Amino acid sequence: MVRVICFCGSFKFYKEMKEAAEILKKAGYQVIVPKPSHIRHGHKPEELKKGKYDRKTLEMWEGEGAFSHLDNIRKSDIVYIFNKGSYLGPAVTVEIGYALALGKPIYARAAVTDITVTNFIKMVVSPLKLLKILRPACADR
């Protein structure tokens, strides 16, 4: 029974990821969308916007975000890769590997171009089609 869906994707598509997650939330699912680390942890985002940070601080913030999101994947029932235009960044590739190691079913928004990674994707579906696939599970609640 699917209750928690964890989105993974590039922050290039952050706004669109949040919009897609709303479709699933309105259907009753708990949906986790990653947030940029400085937003998630409240680290002086005004300084980040102004470029007033050093590389070591930025790496620390990004590391916190990355480990936090791996924990989100662990807590989820399925993982949804929001790979608009088939784009998979390096962090998302790591997240796919982690989800795979945990035995989480992995769905993707768009076809994956890497021939190896395609083997790890259960199905390519839009958020609306994912909802239709999961709906029978809703009846079990």
Beta strands, then each sheet from edge to edge (+ up, - down):
strand 1: 4-8
strand 2: 30-32
strand 3: 78-81
strand 4: 106-108
strand 5: 123-124
sheet 1: 2+ 1+ 3+ 4+ 5+
end
